[in-house]
Amino acid sequence: MFEIKRVPAEHQQAFFRLIRGAYPDWKMRDQKHFEEIAQEDLQSMSGDPQRHNFGYYRDGALLGAMRFFDFEMNAFGSKVPTGGIGMVAVDLLHKKQKIAKEMLHFFLQYYRERSFPFAILYPFRPDFYRKMGFGFATQVNRYAVPPEQFPNRFPGSELSFATPADLEDVFGCYDRYCEQTHGMVYRTNYEKEQHRKYFQNQVVLYRKEGELKGYLTFHFEKQEGYTGFGKNNMVVSELVPLDREALWVFCSFFHSQKDQVHRVIIDTQDENLHHMFNDPRDGSDFLIPFLSHQTNLQGSGLMYRVLDVADWIERSKARVFGRQTLTLALQVRDSFLPENAFQGTLHFENGRLLRVDQSQATIQLSMDIATFSAWIMGVVPLKPLFTYGQVEVSDEVYLGVLDELFHVAEKPRCTTIC
């Protein structure tokens, strides 16, 4: 028999030893360094109500490890509790024994029982987590753009490097960005403490009339393959503008680096960024037939899962949808968490969800929980999902109507790392 429970302090080193074995890229210099990291993590965990270490035990032996995060996410303008998971690890000698599956099931039930409507994670294998009901989030695009390609609308704008005294303003600016951006996850107290502890001066602030309107963080990296001197890329790890002017000010800052920086590297979920540049090519000179120039790399990262479909639909009564009036019979299948399956009729009038019951409807729509999670967050519309065989609809003529009803102006964005 097995049990999953919180990892006590006396098992902290065993917890980290298991993780170190599962993730060999996580380098430890020596045993002393390992013990220091384990002890530092234990101290940071004490009194932190937003992070929880759990272990999978069999006959008293710790065979699996994972960390939970109590997040808050902006979902369509409302702050909703969201469970996160990271550091999922299984003892190397006990792989393929369904330990990870049991731990993920426990994770989902843990947050479902606490009325968290969403769960998020970054997958080590997307296919593994998709089978467990997680749907894909907005893809991340990596752009590598010469500085001179950025518009220079605000040359010479007054910028400053942040000092430790500015950090509270930075945190407040990030919160305001979260409030205006669907999908963003608010920083936890632990994340703020890490920023305070490992603060670097490469945080650039833009203030207007004393108010912080945005910030960016960056570092320099040697241009790959270049062995000479002075050819560096500027790698932007955070770009947080609160309005268009702040974005343009930062673009002018990038533009001004053209005498020193080879390329500015930005990872973003903005699919339209290439429209800013006259030449968005990334320098690879790779051509996709016929004569399509590579502008960026793209990857699938964060994944979403709705933990309680019925609860989320009830919460959606406060949301304004499109202006359509219709009745929709919705079926959501959930084989991994059967208690989360849903079947009911949604009554919309002028874009308002008025009630949910079991009556007849003119439109029937069916999908699995992974697809539902991506669709309901606004990552992807129904039409392509229908084309790809991910949803079934009683009459495809209604696909356009449903897409108008559930239209999301901007796909969700998230920069949090679990």
Secondary structure, DSSP 8 states (H G I E B T S, - for coil): -EEEEE--GGGHHHHHHHHHHH-TTS--SSHHHHHHHHHHHHHHHTT-TTEEEEEEEETTEEEEEEEEEEEEEEETTEEEEEEEEEEEEE-GGGTTSSHHHHHHHHHHHHHHHTT--EEEE--SSHHHHHTTT-EE---EEEEEE-GGGS--SSTT--EEE--GGGHHHHHHHHHHHHHTSTT-B---HHHHHHHHHT--S-EEEEEETTEEEEEEEEEEEE-TT--SSS-EEEEEEEEEESSHHHHHHHHHHHHTTTTTEEEEEEEES-TTGGGG-S----SS--EETTTEE--EEEE---EEEES-HHHHHHHGGGS---S--EEEEEEEE-SSSGGG-EEEEEEEETTEEEEEES---SEEEEEEHHHHHHHHTTSS-HHHHHHTTSEEES-GGGHHHHHHHT--SS--------
